Protein backbone atom coordinates (compact mmCIF):
# COMPACT_ATOMS: atom_id res chain seq x y z
CA UNK A 1 0.00 0.00 0.00
CA UNK A 2 2.81 2.43 0.89
CA UNK A 3 4.62 1.85 -2.41
CA UNK A 4 1.34 2.38 -4.27
CA UNK A 5 0.87 5.73 -2.55
CA UNK A 6 4.45 6.74 -3.35
CA UNK A 7 3.99 5.78 -6.96
CA UNK A 8 0.68 7.64 -7.22
CA UNK A 9 2.14 10.77 -5.66
CA UNK A 10 5.06 10.64 -8.11
CA UNK A 11 2.71 10.20 -11.02
CA UNK A 12 0.62 13.19 -9.91
CA UNK A 13 3.70 15.39 -9.51
CA UNK A 14 5.12 14.29 -12.84
CA UNK A 15 1.77 14.61 -14.63
CA UNK A 16 1.02 18.15 -13.47
CA UNK A 17 4.64 19.24 -13.95
CA UNK A 18 6.66 21.36 -11.61
CA UNK A 19 5.02 24.68 -10.74
CA UNK A 20 6.54 27.91 -12.03
CA UNK A 21 6.88 29.73 -8.69
CA UNK A 22 10.52 29.21 -7.57
CA UNK A 23 9.69 28.33 -3.95
CA UNK A 24 7.05 25.80 -5.01
CA UNK A 25 9.32 24.45 -7.72
CA UNK A 26 12.12 23.91 -5.18
CA UNK A 27 9.76 22.11 -2.77
CA UNK A 28 8.41 19.86 -5.52
CA UNK A 29 11.90 19.06 -6.77
CA UNK A 30 12.94 18.12 -3.24
CA UNK A 31 9.89 15.81 -2.98
CA UNK A 32 10.90 14.22 -6.27
CA UNK A 33 14.51 13.81 -5.07
CA UNK A 34 13.30 11.96 -1.97
CA UNK A 35 10.98 9.81 -4.07
CA UNK A 36 13.83 9.02 -6.47
CA UNK A 37 15.91 7.85 -3.50
CA UNK A 38 13.12 5.54 -2.35
CA UNK A 39 12.79 3.98 -5.81
CA UNK A 40 16.56 3.59 -6.23
CA UNK A 41 16.71 0.22 -4.51
CA UNK A 42 20.36 -0.52 -5.29
CA UNK A 43 21.53 3.08 -4.66
CA UNK A 44 23.29 3.43 -8.02
CA UNK A 45 21.86 6.94 -8.58
CA UNK A 46 19.72 5.86 -11.49
CA UNK A 47 16.41 4.05 -11.87
CA UNK A 48 15.87 1.00 -13.99
CA UNK A 49 12.45 0.38 -15.47
CA UNK A 50 12.03 -2.42 -12.93
CA UNK A 51 12.77 -0.08 -9.99
CA UNK A 52 10.40 2.56 -11.41
CA UNK A 53 7.52 0.16 -12.09
CA UNK A 54 7.97 -1.97 -8.97
CA UNK A 55 5.16 -4.37 -8.15
CA UNK A 56 2.41 -2.68 -10.14
CA UNK A 57 0.06 -4.84 -12.19
CA UNK A 58 -2.29 -4.46 -15.12
CA UNK A 59 -3.07 -1.00 -16.41
CA UNK A 60 -1.01 0.63 -13.65
CA UNK A 61 2.03 -1.25 -14.93
CA UNK A 62 1.35 -0.15 -18.51
CA UNK A 63 0.95 3.49 -17.43
CA UNK A 64 4.15 3.35 -15.40
CA UNK A 65 6.06 1.85 -18.33
CA UNK A 66 4.76 4.61 -20.63
CA UNK A 67 5.73 7.29 -18.09
CA UNK A 68 9.19 5.76 -17.68
CA UNK A 69 9.81 5.88 -21.42
CA UNK A 70 8.58 9.47 -21.57
CA UNK A 71 10.96 10.52 -18.79
CA UNK A 72 13.93 8.60 -20.26
CA UNK A 73 14.95 11.43 -22.58
CA UNK A 74 18.20 9.90 -23.81
CA UNK A 75 16.68 6.45 -24.35
CA UNK A 76 19.35 4.61 -22.36
CA UNK A 77 16.74 2.65 -20.32
CA UNK A 78 17.78 4.41 -17.10
CA UNK A 79 16.30 7.44 -15.34
CA UNK A 80 18.76 9.83 -13.80
CA UNK A 81 17.78 12.35 -11.16
CA UNK A 82 17.80 15.24 -13.69
CA UNK A 83 15.47 13.28 -16.00
CA UNK A 84 13.21 12.36 -13.09
CA UNK A 85 12.94 15.92 -11.75
CA UNK A 86 12.92 17.89 -15.02
CA UNK A 87 9.92 20.25 -15.29
CA UNK A 88 7.47 19.93 -18.12
CA UNK A 89 6.97 16.16 -18.26
CA UNK A 90 3.22 16.37 -18.67
N, C-alpha and C positions, 0 to 999 in steps of 0.2 A: 504494500500500500504506500509506504514512504517513497519508494523509487518511482511509483506511478505519479505521485504528487510532484516530485522533483521534475520528472519528465514533462508533465503538463505545464508546470510553471515556466520551464525553459521554452517550451513551444509557444506559450503565450507571449513571453518576452521577445522571442525571435520573430514571431508573426507580426506583432505590432511595431517592431523596430525599436530602436533606441530613441527616446525623446530628444528634442532639439535643445531644450534648456540645459546649460552646462552642468548645473548641480544635479539635475535629474539624470542626465546622461552618465555622469560619474557614478551615481548610486546604482543605476542599472548595470553598468559595466562591471562594477564590483560584485553584484549579485551573480552575473554571468561567470565571472572569474571563479567564484566559490563553487558554482554549479559544475564548471569545467573540472575543477579539482575533485569533485565527488565522482564524476563519470570516469576520470582517468585512473582506472583501477590499478594499473601497473606503474603509475607515476613516471611515465616517459615523456610527459609534457605534450602529448598529442593524443587524439582520440581515434580509435579504430571505429569502423562501422559497428562492430560487435559491441564495443563499450558504449557507443551512442545509443544503439537500439535496445540493448539490455535484454530483458525478459518479456518484452512486449509481444503480443500475439495479434493475429488477424489484421484488421484494417489499421490498428494503431502501429503495427510493425511496418506496414506499407507506407504510412504517412511519415514515420520516423526515417525510413530509408530515403524517401523523396527529399525530406528536409536535409538529411545528411549530404546528399549529392548536391543540393542547392548551395549549401554552406561551403562545400569542398571546392573552392574557387580554382585551385590549380590542378584538380583532378588526380591527385596523388593517393587517393583513398585514405587520407588522414586529415583530421581537423586539428589545426593549431589554435592556440588561444586567439591570435588576431583574427583568424577566420571565424571562430566561434563568437567573438564579441563585436565584429564589424557591424556598424549601423546599416540599415537599409535592406536587410534580408527579409523582405516581406512579400 
